[in-house]
Amino acid sequence: MTVTEQLSALGQILAHGDLYTLFQPLLSLSERRIIGYEALTRGPSNSPLHPPVTLFAVARHAGRLSELEMACRLKACTRFNELKLDGLLFLNVSPESLLDPAHQPGRTLKMLQAFGIPPSQVVIELTEQTPTEDFGLLDTALHHYRAMGFSIALDDLGAGYSSLRLWSELRPDYVKIDRHFIDGIHQDAVKREFVESILKMAKASRAQVIAEGIEMPEELAVLAEMGIDLVQGYLLGRPQEQPLRDARALLPLLETGSCMGGVDSDLAALLTEQPAVAEHTPILDVLEAFRAQPNLNSLAVLDACQQPVGVVHRHLLSEALLKPFATDLFARKPVSRLMSSDFLAVEMGQSLQQVSRLITNRARQRLEEDFIIVQEGRYRGLGRVIDVLKLITELKIQQARHANPLTLLPGNVPIQHCLTRLLQQDRQAAVCYVDIDAFKPFNDLYGYARGDEVLLCLAQCLGERVDPARDFVGHIGGDDFMLVLGSDDWRVRLHYLLEDFQGQCRRFYRAEHLQAGCFVAHDRRGQREKYPLLSLSIGVVMLKPEACSRLDADQLASLASEAKRHAKAMPGYSLHIIEAL
C-alpha cells in the first residue's frame, strides 16, 4: 500500500468514524474485582490500517494524530456508555498530541459530560511512542486535566525514551510496568529486582502500580507475592468488544497462594466480626454506634449485595463533624456522603505476607485504621493494620532465629516445616539434596573465608533458579542445601544451576589450579591427594501426590539423602533421580 493510499484510507476512516473500540479489564487482586477497563482502538477489519501501530503511525506522519485520538476517545466513550461498564475508563493519549498547537483543551470534558461520565471515572493514560522534549508544556497540559478531575497514568514504564523523567516531573496517579519486565519474571531474578525498584519509587511518589501484559499464572503469582495489586493481561482478559464484567470467573487464577517457604496465612485469627452499615444509613445512627462502642475504630459500608463500597473511620468522621453546624447539616444524610471510598479490602485466602505488602504499599493507610476482610467479595469483618504488622514481625523474627547464620537461608526447622506442608497438600514436586563435591579439601587448602564465599555463591545460584511462587530453598548446614521445586521445568532449572555454579566458581581458584583442572590437598589421613575442581552432586526425589499420604517429613528427607549419596558416587557434576513410591 503506497503512502498516498494510506493517507486516503486514513481520511476515509476519520470522515466516517470507522473505528472500533475494544476493552481490556484491569483487576484488583486484593478486592477480587474489576476496577476498570482500558479502551483500545482498531481500524476497519478489512483495512491495512486495522493494526493500531500502523493506524497511528500513518496519522502521525500525516499530522492528524490529535484528530485521530479525539475520534478514538469519542468512540470509546460511546461504547463505554452503551455497554454500561462499571469502574474506571483508561483513555490512551500520546504526549505529542497534547503538545500539538491545534489541540483544543476542554473537548474531552465536554464529550464526557454529553455521556454522563464524570471526570473522576476517567484516567488519561500517556503512551509514549516518541521522545518528549517540552516537559514544561506537557506539565501544563496535564495540570489542566487534573484540575478538571481526571487521573493520570504513565504507560510502558521503562520502555520509553524518557519515561522515568516523565514520572519524576509529572507525578502520575498510576504507572504501568512495561510488558518486558513482566515476561518470565518468575524465572528472572533481575526482572524481580527492577520491579521491586519500581514499587519503591511508586511508594515514594504515591502512585499505584499496574502490571500489564500478564500471560502466565506463574507471572501472576510472583507479582501478587511482591505486593502488586492492580493487574492486566491476556491471562485475565483479552481486549474484546464485549469485555469480561465479573471477576468471579477468574477466582481460581486469583487465588495465588504463598510459596512453600513463605509466611503461613491465618487471616481468620485477625478477623473481627464487626457489624457493618448499609450505604443509606443516616450519619446520626453511625455516630451513635461509635459513641456506644469506645473501642470501635471503623465501620464498613455495604451495598445491597453485602459487598463493601466504603469505610467510615472514627477519626475522620469526628473531624468532619467538628465544623460549625456540621452535625445538624449531615445528621439525616446517608453515610455514603461522608464515607471514604479509598479503602483496602482483602480476601480471606490471601497470605499475611501478601496483605502486609498491600498495606505497606498504600501511602494513605494509617496504622490505627482497619481494613476490610471479604470472602468471594462479600463482607466478613474487619482486621487491624497494626495486628498484621505485629504478626508479620513476630514471624520474621522466628524465621531469622531458624535461618543459617551465613547464607540467611531457612535452616533445618523451616525445611522440616516445608516438607511437612508439601506432604499435607499432596503436592507434586522434585525434592533435591544439593552437595558440593571436594568442598572439605578445598576449604582446608584455601581457608574458611574462601569456603564461605563458595557457600554464599551456591546460595545465590540456588536463589536465582527458584520460582518464589512455588519453590523453596534451604541450607541444611555446611555444604548441604535442600531445594524443593514445584514447577514442571525442574530439570531445566537444575541444568542451569549446574552451569551457573561451574561458571561462578572459576573466580575462587588460583590460576595454576584453574589451568590444571585440579588441586592438591591433604585427605582425611593427612596424605596429599589430587582433587578435581568443585562440582555439585544433586539427589532428586520425584514426589507424586499419591505417595504423600504414605510418607512423613523425616522419611522424605532420608530419601533425598539417599539419592544424594548415589549422585556423589559418580565423578563430577552429577544428578541421581529416584521416585518416592
Secondary structure, 3 states (H helix, E strand, C coil): CCHHHHHHHHHHHHHHCCCEEEEEEEEECCCCEEEEEEEEEECCCCCCCCCHHHHHHHHHHHCCHHHHHHHHHHHHHHHHHHHCCCCEEEEEECHHHHCCCCCCCCHHHHHHHHHCCCHHHEEEEECCCCCCCCHHHHHHHHHHHHHCCCEEEEEEECCCCCHHHHHHHHCCCEEEECHHHHCCHHHCHHHHHHHHHHHHHHHHHCCEEEECCCCCHHHHHHHHHHCCCEECCCCCCCCECCCCCCHHHHHHHHCCCCCCCCCCCCHHHHCECCCCEECCCEHHHHHHHHHHCCCCCEEEEECCCCCEEEEEEHHHHHHHHCCCCHHHHHCCCEHHHCCECCCCEEECCCCHHHHHHHHHCCCCCCCCCEEEEEECCEEEEEEEHHHHHHHHHHHHHHHHHCECCCCCCECHHHHHHHHHHHHHCCCCEEEEEEEEECHHHHHHHHCHHHHHHHHHHHHHHHHHCCCCCCCEEEEEECCEEEEEECCCCHHHHHHHHHHHHHHHHHHHCCHHHHHHCEEEEECCCCCEEEEECCEEEEEEEEECHHHHCCCCHHHHHHHHHHHHHHHHCCCCCEEEEEECC
